[in-house]
Amino acid sequence: MAALIGFFYYRIPGAFIGFLLGSVIESLIKASPIKFYSNVASREVFELNLLALSAILIKADGKVEEKELTYVRSFFLSQYGKEKTNYIFKKFNDEVKNKTQDTYSLTNFFKTYSRYETRLQILHFLFGIANSDGNISNSELLKLKQIGDNLGINLLDLESIKAMFVEDTDNAYKILEIKPGASLNEIKQAYRTMAKKYHPDKIQSNDPAMIKGAEEKFREVRKAYESLIATKKNQN
């Protein structure tokens, strides 16, 4: 974990993560029964838990990759700036790194205090971490499956997000959460359903980072839809 924190402190590249916190903040403000973001202490609980969950995933394959660490670090820099980011990671280093992290407790925290849509963003973010070094290992996939289950993510949504990162011949179908061989009408209906989850217009926020994240996710849905529509037309 000490190596983890060291990398966190000194690497900076950009990443998808900007979408994540904006979504979570909005969700927690609206939905939390304890007014989760009403004070500094409660905001820090979220930030530390997110870092702890990220650290668990990063170590899932038994090695700590620099690209994975910088993927996480980049979000805090873009969202808070250097001073606040240094404070967050120092607090993590001082108060969390030496404690045993429990995946169930961390995921249960997010399951309790965030909406389903936000938990989808968290899982997408974690897949992004695992894929930031160019490959998602089997051990990382197993950990992501465990985290997804604990977050209450249904299997179709989990496979849809996975298909955005792991290449497979049926990826387009998996992203749209339909079976291979689905009819044209089924493809169109699936696209409308997925648009409700991922379309940027459905994100009620003016936060540029959050909107960008929504656009990136919806782009994958749109690409899958267009691919299947083109295949159907060629078959006819």
C-alpha positions, 0 to 999 in steps of 0.5 A: 500500500505504501507503494500505492500511495507513492504513485498516487502522489506523483503521477498525473495523466488524464482519464475518464474519471471526471464523470464519476464524482459529479454523478456521485455528488449529485446522487448523494445530495439528492438521495442520502438520508443523512445529507451526505455532503452537508459537511467536510467530514462526510465528504472525506468519508466518500473520498477515502472509501473510493480510494480504498475500493480503487486500491483493492482493485489495483492490487487484485492481480498481485501487482501495482501498475503505475498506469492504474494508479495515475488513472485514479490520481488524475481525477482528483487533480482535475476535480480539486486541484493540487492542494486539495488532492494532496490533502486527500491522499495524505489523509488516506496515507495517514488513516487508511493504508495500514487498515485492512480493507473489506470489499463488502463494507466499502461496496455496502457504503456506496450501495446504501448512500447512492442510486443505482445509476451512480453505482453503475458509474462506479463500476465503469470507473473501476473497469477503467482502472483495470484497463488503464494498463491495456489489459484486464487480467482474470483476477481483476475480472473476478474482483470486478464481478465481486464488487459489482455483485456487492454493489447490487449491479445486475448481471446484464448491466455488469456484462454490458459494462465489461463489454465496453472494455473486454473485446469479444465477438458478441460485444455489441449484443452484450452492450445493448443487453440483448441476445445474439440474433435479436430482431431489428425491433429488439435492437431498437428497443434495447437502444432506447432502453440503454439511452435512458441509462447513458445518454448525456441528455439524461444527466441533469448537471452542468458539470463538464466532466460529468457530461464528458463521461456520459458522452464517452459511455453513450458513444459505446452504446451508440457504436454497438447499436449502429454496428448491429443495425448495419449487420441486419441491413446487410443480411437483408 
